[in-house]
Amino acid sequence: LYKPVRDLGRLAAKFSRAGVSAQRVAEILDLQPEIEDAHDAIELVRPAGEIVFENVSFAYAGGKPVLEGLNLRIAAGERVALVGPSGAGKSTLVNLLLRLYEPSAGRVLIDGIDIRRYRRDSLRREIGIVLQENLLFGTSVRENIAYGRPDAPPQAVEAAARAARAHEFIVDLPEGYDTELGERGTTLSGGQRQRLCLARALVKEPAILAMDEPTASIDPVSARLITEAVGRVHRGRTLIVIAHDLADMSAYDRVLVLDGGRLVEQGSHDALLRQRGAYLALVERRHA
């Protein structure tokens, strides 16, 4: 009788811990999102990709303004780079575009319609995102790439991996595309994780692709190949890149220089260098 009684005691402790955990999960599930769809929200379906920030201001709760009266138009199919010092508001622009936050003033439009009129799921479906902080799951390589498009056929998954320069290392894994990854992709190098996240964004074939320094953890040769591949695969679609390394700015149609929440300069790489203003100061600082 001793062992069954002892097991009952342990079971009671497990039930107690499970009850507390279930309560915490229930509290999270009961949370109401601060940003909700309008009752008459519409679907965003294959947009052309024109983006307009119209007199946009924004401040995080209790903080000073991050953006102030920003006016900016990105044409459909245009390739732009966002540059500027830390805290200038570059990542905030992307957060507002995804409706992770709402502007304090002004509005953001896609194809001439306020994004608050779109359903959030359709908006985010049409925007591919690659962040500096990689997030992978403890599932197969194939499932990680297809996460943003679960119905993606194997050919599409492989095509996206090739475009992101990930196919070469994937086929060398023990099970290839069926290799199970460690939680958060700990079995891969930083550069490999970044390439898988890029493949995940490309497999969606989004109308708008936003990337935050996508080649930060990759060697220079692979970084150049990825930049060329993204340009080829995403040709004709809107591309926004938050850039910290200013080495390849000539690859973009326009460079947008943010400082203090304002757009202080814009133009091509060569034109901005000739202006000898804020952009030139950033370039010289990076090479100092």
Phi, psi and chi 1 to 4 in degrees:
 res  aa     phi    psi   chi1   chi2   chi3   chi4
   1 LEU       -  -21.2  -68.1  176.4      -      -
   2 TYR   -60.8  -48.2  172.6   71.9      -      -
   3 LYS   -64.2  -47.3 -175.2  176.5 -176.0  -56.3
   4 PRO   -59.6  -38.9  -25.2   35.6      -      -
   5 VAL   -66.1  -41.7  171.4      -      -      -
   6 ARG   -62.0  -42.1 -176.6 -173.3   60.8 -175.5
   7 ASP   -63.9  -35.4  -69.5  -16.2      -      -
   8 LEU   -62.4  -39.1  -79.5  174.5      -      -
   9 GLY   -63.0  -42.9      -      -      -      -
  10 ARG   -66.5  -37.8  -69.7  176.3  176.8  173.5
  11 LEU   -62.9  -38.8 -167.0   59.6      -      -
  12 ALA   -61.7  -40.4      -      -      -      -
  13 ALA   -65.4  -39.0      -      -      -      -
  14 LYS   -65.5  -40.6  -71.8 -178.6  179.3  179.1
  15 PHE   -61.6  -38.7  -89.0  120.8      -      -
  16 SER   -64.3  -46.5  177.3      -      -      -
  17 ARG   -64.1  -40.9  -71.9 -163.7  -62.4  -90.6
  18 ALA   -63.9  -36.6      -      -      -      -
  19 GLY   -62.9  -42.4      -      -      -      -
  20 VAL   -64.8  -43.4  173.3      -      -      -
  21 SER   -62.4  -43.7  -62.4      -      -      -
  22 ALA   -62.0  -36.7      -      -      -      -
  23 GLN   -64.9  -41.4 -177.5  178.6   -6.5      -
  24 ARG   -65.2  -41.9  -69.9  174.0  178.6  169.5
  25 VAL   -62.8  -42.6  170.4      -      -      -
  26 ALA   -62.2  -38.3      -      -      -      -
  27 GLU   -63.2  -40.0  -71.3  172.9   -3.9      -
  28 ILE   -67.5  -43.1  -67.8  173.6      -      -
  29 LEU   -65.3  -26.7  -67.3  176.3      -      -
  30 ASP   -82.4  -10.2  -72.1  -19.5      -      -
  31 LEU   -64.1  138.0  -73.2  174.1      -      -
  32 GLN   -98.5  127.2  -67.8  -61.7  -43.7      -
  33 PRO   -63.0  143.1   21.5  -31.4      -      -
  34 GLU   -69.6  -31.1  -65.9 -179.2    6.7      -
  35 ILE  -107.1  118.7  -60.7  173.7      -      -
  36 GLU  -125.7  159.7  -63.8 -176.3  -25.5      -
  37 ASP   -71.3  147.3  -68.2  -25.6      -      -
  38 ALA   -67.8  153.5      -      -      -      -
  39 HIS   -62.6  -24.5   70.5  -81.1      -      -
  40 ASP  -112.6   28.9   57.3  -12.3      -      -
  41 ALA   -60.7  148.3      -      -      -      -
  42 ILE  -113.5  162.2   60.0  176.2      -      -
  43 GLU   -79.5  140.5  -70.9  -78.7  -40.2      -
  44 LEU   -96.3  113.3  175.7   60.6      -      -
  45 VAL  -121.8  117.4 -178.8      -      -      -
  46 ARG    40.6   64.7  -55.4  -51.3  -61.4  169.3
  47 PRO   -68.1  158.5   29.0  -36.5      -      -
  48 ALA   -67.6  -36.0      -      -      -      -
  49 GLY   108.5   14.1      -      -      -      -
  50 GLU   -73.3  132.5 -178.8 -163.4   48.6      -
  51 ILE  -123.0  131.8  -58.4  168.0      -      -
  52 VAL  -130.7  127.6  175.0      -      -      -
  53 PHE  -103.1  116.7  -72.0   83.0      -      -
  54 GLU  -112.0  102.0 -170.2  177.7  -87.0      -
  55 ASN    51.7   46.9 -159.7   30.4      -      -
  56 VAL   -86.3  130.1  170.3      -      -      -
  57 SER  -125.4  149.6  -63.1      -      -      -
  58 PHE  -157.7  142.0  176.5   76.7      -      -
  59 ALA  -142.0  136.2      -      -      -      -
  60 TYR   -69.7  156.5  -67.4  101.1      -      -
  61 ALA   -51.8  122.4      -      -      -      -
  62 GLY    74.5    4.3      -      -      -      -
  63 GLY  -108.7  174.1      -      -      -      -
  64 LYS   -77.8  159.4   64.5  178.7 -177.1  178.9
  65 PRO   -57.6  135.8  -25.0   34.7      -      -
  66 VAL   -93.3  -37.3  179.7      -      -      -
  67 LEU  -124.4  142.0  -62.1  174.9      -      -
  68 GLU  -136.2  109.7  -64.8 -173.5   75.1      -
  69 GLY    56.2   41.5      -      -      -      -
  70 LEU   -77.2  128.2  179.3   74.9      -      -
  71 ASN  -120.8  125.3  -72.3  -70.6      -      -
  72 LEU  -156.7  135.0  167.4   63.6      -      -
  73 ARG  -124.5  127.2  177.0 -177.8  177.5  -87.6
  74 ILE  -113.3  117.3  -60.4  172.8      -      -
  75 ALA   -69.6  154.2      -      -      -      -
  76 ALA   -59.7  129.8      -      -      -      -
  77 GLY    82.6    1.1      -      -      -      -
  78 GLU   -80.6  146.0 -171.2  176.0   13.9      -
  79 ARG  -107.8  112.9  -61.0  160.6   52.0   84.4
  80 VAL  -124.8  150.3  -59.2      -      -      -
  81 ALA  -115.6  133.1      -      -      -      -
  82 LEU   -99.9  121.6  -61.4  177.0      -      -
  83 VAL  -129.5  162.5  -56.5      -      -      -
  84 GLY   152.5  168.5      -      -      -      -
  85 PRO   -66.2  163.7   23.9  -33.1      -      -
  86 SER   -58.6  135.4  178.9      -      -      -
  87 GLY    84.6    9.2      -      -      -      -
  88 ALA   -76.3  -17.4      -      -      -      -
  89 GLY   111.9   12.0      -      -      -      -
  90 LYS   -65.5  -51.8  -55.8 -176.5  -66.2  -64.3
  91 SER   -67.3  -31.1  -63.4      -      -      -
  92 THR   -62.2  -36.9  -59.3      -      -      -
  93 LEU   -57.8  -45.5  -79.4 -177.9      -      -
  94 VAL   -67.1  -40.0  175.5      -      -      -
  95 ASN   -60.7  -39.5  -70.0  -22.7      -      -
  96 LEU   -69.4  -37.2  -68.1  174.1      -      -
  97 LEU   -63.3  -35.0 -177.1   62.9      -      -
  98 LEU   -84.9   -2.0  -70.7  164.5      -      -
  99 ARG    59.9   36.7  -77.8 -161.1   74.5 -161.8
 100 LEU   -76.0  -24.5  -61.7  178.2      -      -
 101 TYR  -138.2  161.0  -61.5   96.4      -      -
 102 GLU  -106.7  142.8  -62.1  -79.4   32.1      -
 103 PRO   -61.3  146.5  -17.4   29.5      -      -
 104 SER   -71.3  -31.1  -53.5      -      -      -
 105 ALA  -152.6  157.4      -      -      -      -
 106 GLY    82.5 -169.2      -      -      -      -
 107 ARG  -152.8  159.8   57.1 -178.8 -173.7  158.6
 108 VAL  -115.4  132.2 -177.8      -      -      -
 109 LEU  -122.6  143.9  -57.1   94.9      -      -
 110 ILE  -121.9  123.8  -68.2 -179.6      -      -
 111 ASP    55.0   36.9  -69.3   -4.5      -      -
 112 GLY    82.2    3.0      -      -      -      -
 113 ILE  -118.2  133.3  -61.9  176.4      -      -
 114 ASP   -55.6  129.5 -168.1  -36.5      -      -
 115 ILE   -65.2  -15.2   61.3  173.7      -      -
 116 ARG   -70.2  -12.6  -72.8  172.2  -73.3 -158.6
 117 ARG   -85.3  -12.7  -67.0  -80.9  -63.4  114.4
 118 TYR   -93.6  150.7  -66.3  125.5      -      -
 119 ARG   -66.8  136.2  -70.2  177.5   53.8   88.2
 120 ARG   -61.8  -39.0  -73.4  170.6  -59.6  158.8
 121 ASP   -65.2  -37.8   56.1  -10.1      -      -
 122 SER   -72.1  -35.6   67.3      -      -      -
 123 LEU   -61.6  -48.3  173.0   69.3      -      -
 124 ARG   -73.7  -23.0  -66.3  165.7 -174.3  172.2
 125 ARG   -68.1  -31.6 -174.8  173.9   59.6 -118.0
 126 GLU   -91.4    1.6  -64.3  -65.2  -16.5      -
 127 ILE  -120.3  118.6  -59.2  175.3      -      -
 128 GLY   -87.6  142.0      -      -      -      -
 129 ILE  -134.5  132.6 -176.8   76.2      -      -
 130 VAL  -128.2  115.8 -178.6      -      -      -
 131 LEU  -103.2  164.5  -58.6  174.6      -      -
 132 GLN   -65.5  -37.8  -83.6 -172.9  -63.5      -
 133 GLU   -84.2  106.0 -178.3   67.3   27.0      -
 134 ASN   -75.9  140.1  -55.8  -55.1      -      -
 135 LEU  -128.1  108.2  179.8   58.2      -      -
 136 LEU  -119.6  159.1  -64.2  173.3      -      -
 137 PHE  -113.0  159.8  -54.9  100.1      -      -
 138 GLY   -79.0   51.4      -      -      -      -
 139 THR  -125.5 -167.8   58.3      -      -      -
 140 SER   -72.5  161.9   70.4      -      -      -
 141 VAL   -58.8  -43.5  170.6      -      -      -
 142 ARG   -60.1  -44.9 -170.8 -176.0  -50.0  -81.5
 143 GLU   -66.7  -35.2  -71.7  172.7  -54.3      -
 144 ASN   -64.4  -42.4  -90.9  -75.9      -      -
 145 ILE   -68.5  -40.1  -65.4  176.1      -      -
 146 ALA   -83.4    6.7      -      -      -      -
 147 TYR   -57.6  -40.2  179.5   75.2      -      -
 148 GLY   -79.5  -10.3      -      -      -      -
 149 ARG  -148.2   78.2 -177.0 -175.4  163.8 -166.1
 150 PRO   -56.7  -25.8  -24.2   35.1      -      -
 151 ASP   -90.5   10.3   60.8  -16.1      -      -
 152 ALA   -63.2  128.1      -      -      -      -
 153 PRO   -70.5  160.7   25.2  -32.6      -      -
 154 PRO   -54.7  -35.2  -25.4   34.0      -      -
 155 GLN   -64.1  -39.1  -44.4   86.7  -83.7      -
 156 ALA   -68.5  -39.2      -      -      -      -
 157 VAL   -62.7  -45.0  170.3      -      -      -
 158 GLU   -67.7  -38.5 -177.6  174.5  -33.6      -
 159 ALA   -62.4  -41.3      -      -      -      -
 160 ALA   -65.9  -39.5      -      -      -      -
 161 ALA   -64.7  -40.0      -      -      -      -
 162 ARG   -64.4  -42.2  -71.7 -177.7 -177.8  -84.1
 163 ALA   -62.3  -35.1      -      -      -      -
 164 ALA   -87.4    6.8      -      -      -      -
 165 ARG    60.2   35.3  -53.2  -61.9  -65.7 -177.8
 166 ALA  -105.8  -18.9      -      -      -      -
 167 HIS   -57.8  -39.0  177.7   75.9      -      -
 168 GLU   -60.5  -44.5  -67.5   78.8    2.8      -
 169 PHE   -81.4  -25.6   80.6   78.6      -      -
 170 ILE   -64.5  -45.3  -67.9  173.3      -      -
 171 VAL   -68.4  -16.5  -65.2      -      -      -
 172 ASP   -86.4   -7.7  -72.8  -24.4      -      -
 173 LEU   -71.8  157.6  -64.7  172.7      -      -
 174 PRO   -52.1  -42.7  -26.9   33.8      -      -
 175 GLU  -114.6   17.1  -55.5  -74.8  -23.0      -
 176 GLY    59.9 -131.4      -      -      -      -
 177 TYR   -68.3  -15.8  -78.2   83.0      -      -
 178 ASP   -95.1    5.7  -64.5  -42.1      -      -
 179 THR   -65.5  129.5  -58.9      -      -      -
 180 GLU   -79.2  128.9  -64.6  -75.0  -35.4      -
 181 LEU   -89.9  153.7  -60.0 -179.6      -      -
 182 GLY   -70.1  161.2      -      -      -      -
 183 GLU   -55.9  130.7 -164.4   64.3   35.4      -
 184 ARG    64.3   18.1  -60.6 -175.5   66.6   85.1
 185 GLY    69.8   30.3      -      -      -      -
 186 THR   -66.1  -14.8   52.7      -      -      -
 187 THR   -82.6   -2.9   52.2      -      -      -
 188 LEU  -112.7  160.8  -58.6  176.3      -      -
 189 SER   -76.3  167.7   69.5      -      -      -
 190 GLY   -60.9  -40.9      -      -      -      -
 191 GLY   -66.2  -38.8      -      -      -      -
 192 GLN   -66.1  -41.0  -70.4  171.7  -25.9      -
 193 ARG   -61.7  -40.8  -68.9 -164.0  -62.5  -89.6
 194 GLN   -65.1  -38.3 -164.9  126.2    5.5      -
 195 ARG   -68.7  -34.7  -81.1  177.3  -87.4 -178.3
 196 LEU   -66.3  -40.5  -76.4 -173.1      -      -
 197 CYS   -64.9  -36.3  -70.5      -      -      -
 198 LEU   -66.4  -41.8  178.2   56.5      -      -
 199 ALA   -61.0  -38.7      -      -      -      -
 200 ARG   -60.7  -40.4  177.3 -167.7  -66.8  164.3
 201 ALA   -70.3  -39.0      -      -      -      -
 202 LEU   -71.8  -31.3  -66.8  177.9      -      -
 203 VAL   -65.7  -22.5   78.4      -      -      -
 204 LYS   -71.6  -18.9  -67.3  172.8   59.1  177.7
 205 GLU    51.5   54.5  -61.2 -179.5   -6.5      -
 206 PRO   -73.3  152.6   30.6  -36.0      -      -
 207 ALA   -71.2  -29.6      -      -      -      -
 208 ILE  -127.5  130.9  -60.7  167.7      -      -
 209 LEU  -120.7  123.0  179.6   60.8      -      -
 210 ALA  -116.9  128.8      -      -      -      -
 211 MET  -132.6  134.5  -57.0 -166.7  -67.9      -
 212 ASP  -105.6   97.4 -173.3   -8.4      -      -
 213 GLU    45.8   64.4 -164.3   62.9   22.6      -
 214 PRO   -68.3  -15.3   27.5  -35.5      -      -
 215 THR  -111.9   23.8   56.9      -      -      -
 216 ALA   -64.3  -34.9      -      -      -      -
 217 SER  -105.4   22.2  -57.0      -      -      -
 218 ILE  -120.5  147.7  -59.0  173.8      -      -
 219 ASP   -65.3  156.3   63.5  -88.8      -      -
 220 PRO   -55.8  -38.0  -25.9   34.3      -      -
 221 VAL   -65.8  -49.4  174.2      -      -      -
 222 SER   -63.9  -36.6  -65.4      -      -      -
 223 ALA   -60.9  -43.0      -      -      -      -
 224 ARG   -65.7  -41.3 -173.3  179.8   67.6 -105.7
 225 LEU   -64.8  -39.2  -67.7  172.9      -      -
 226 ILE   -65.5  -44.5  -72.4  175.2      -      -
 227 THR   -58.8  -43.1  -59.4      -      -      -
 228 GLU   -66.0  -40.5  -66.9  171.3   -3.2      -
 229 ALA   -66.4  -42.7      -      -      -      -
 230 VAL   -62.2  -41.9  169.9      -      -      -
 231 GLY   -61.3  -37.0      -      -      -      -
 232 ARG   -74.5  -47.9 -176.9  176.7   65.3 -105.2
 233 VAL   -69.8  -37.5  173.3      -      -      -
 234 HIS   -97.4   18.6 -151.1   66.1      -      -
 235 ARG   -60.0  135.9 -169.4 -177.4  -55.3  -82.0
 236 GLY    84.3   -0.6      -      -      -      -
 237 ARG  -117.3  158.3  -59.7  174.7 -173.7  175.5
 238 THR   -72.3  131.8  -52.7      -      -      -
 239 LEU  -128.3  126.0  176.0   65.4      -      -
 240 ILE  -121.4  121.8  -57.2  171.3      -      -
 241 VAL  -122.4  121.6  176.7      -      -      -
 242 ILE   -81.8  115.0  -61.7  173.5      -      -
 243 ALA  -114.3  134.8      -      -      -      -
 244 HIS  -110.9  -33.8  -56.0  -74.9      -      -
 245 ASP   -88.7  119.2 -179.6    3.3      -      -
 246 LEU   -96.2   24.7  -53.6 -177.9      -      -
 247 ALA   -73.9  -34.1      -      -      -      -
 248 ASP  -113.7   34.4  -62.9  -42.1      -      -
 249 MET   -68.3  -21.1  -67.2  -61.9   97.7      -
 250 SER   -68.6  -12.6   57.3      -      -      -
 251 ALA   -78.1   -8.6      -      -      -      -
 252 TYR  -105.8  149.3  -59.5   98.3      -      -
 253 ASP   -65.7  -34.9  -59.7  -38.4      -      -
 254 ARG  -151.0  142.7 -167.3  159.0   42.3  120.2
 255 VAL  -110.1  127.8  178.9      -      -      -
 256 LEU  -107.8  121.4  -51.2  175.2      -      -
 257 VAL  -102.4  116.4 -174.9      -      -      -
 258 LEU  -104.8  143.0  -63.9  177.0      -      -
 259 ASP  -156.1  125.4 -167.0    5.9      -      -
 260 GLY    62.4   31.0      -      -      -      -
 261 GLY    79.3   10.9      -      -      -      -
 262 ARG  -126.9  151.6  -62.7 -178.3 -178.7  -83.2
 263 LEU   -84.6  107.5 -178.6   63.0      -      -
 264 VAL   -96.7  -25.9  -65.5      -      -      -
 265 GLU  -150.9  153.1  -71.3 -178.7   -3.7      -
 266 GLN  -156.5  149.0   58.9  178.4  -50.9      -
 267 GLY   153.6 -176.2      -      -      -      -
 268 SER   -72.7  163.5   68.6      -      -      -
 269 HIS   -54.8  -49.3  168.5   71.3      -      -
 270 ASP   -67.3  -40.4  -67.5  -25.0      -      -
 271 ALA   -64.8  -39.4      -      -      -      -
 272 LEU   -68.8  -36.5  -70.4  177.1      -      -
 273 LEU   -62.5  -38.4  -71.9  179.3      -      -
 274 ARG   -68.7  -25.6  -71.2 -165.5  -64.6  -89.9
 275 GLN   -70.3  -23.2  -73.8 -175.6   23.4      -
 276 ARG    54.4   47.8  -54.8 -172.1   64.3   79.0
 277 GLY  -117.6 -135.7      -      -      -      -
 278 ALA   -63.6  -37.3      -      -      -      -
 279 TYR   -66.6  -44.7  179.8   69.7      -      -
 280 LEU   -60.3  -39.2  178.0   60.8      -      -
 281 ALA   -63.2  -38.4      -      -      -      -
 282 LEU   -64.0  -44.5  -79.5  172.2      -      -
 283 VAL   -62.2  -45.5  173.2      -      -      -
 284 GLU   -65.1  -35.8  -69.2  177.1  -20.0      -
 285 ARG   -66.2  -39.0 -164.5  175.9  -52.1  142.3
 286 ARG   -66.7  -30.0  -69.3  -74.0 -169.8  -87.0
 287 HIS  -100.0    4.0  -68.2   87.9      -      -
 288 ALA   -73.0      -      -      -      -      -
